[in-house]
């Protein structure tokens, strides 16, 4: 494969899968801080995940205030700030890199590959991204909540190709198969590589891009290094 760029998913690929149980606990904490019924808050918050991913709320605080108002909460400034901090801390912990992952990314760039991050996410991710060591490892990033479109929309992949200045056939997309991201990448003309996910504690265990996958796959992110060395040719 004549690959010049590697596009990498975030949760379940670059960092461990987004923990359902951990996130539910965070949601429960938010409801308690806002002094609203936990079950109703949790239902509304989780149901609106796609809205957050598409940037329909400018930030976490705006969504917290909207739901709290629906449920008769006081929207006390300190309570809203504390609840928003719960999400911020969860996200900071969730995207914390390990040294091997950083070294793998550095190797890819030193080898000549352009790197892009591509994630469907809520505003809390780009809010803390600049604090992460990851931010220096990528040539460009795509956050769905900023762009207003999400994988597997073809425009996501087209946008990344434009930002990288590389045609789709020269891009390798790496992901854990959530949101039909691999099918989207292939349909857009990219090569697709599955990082086999652990699906025991996630929100979407039934993934068509994982079940019966016939393409190339790796078990751990650091295997990407040997994969590109054995199969890909850089410019």
PyMOL commands that set and color helices and strands:
alter all, ss='L'
color gray80, all
select helices_A, chain A and resi 20-34+38-47+49-53+60-70+77-94+99-111+123-129+133-136+144-147+154-164+168-170+178-187+223-231
alter helices_A, ss='H'
color red, helices_A
select strands_A, chain A and resi 5-9+114-119+140-143+171-175+191-195+217-218
alter strands_A, ss='S'
color yellow, strands_A
deselect
rebuild
show_as cartoon
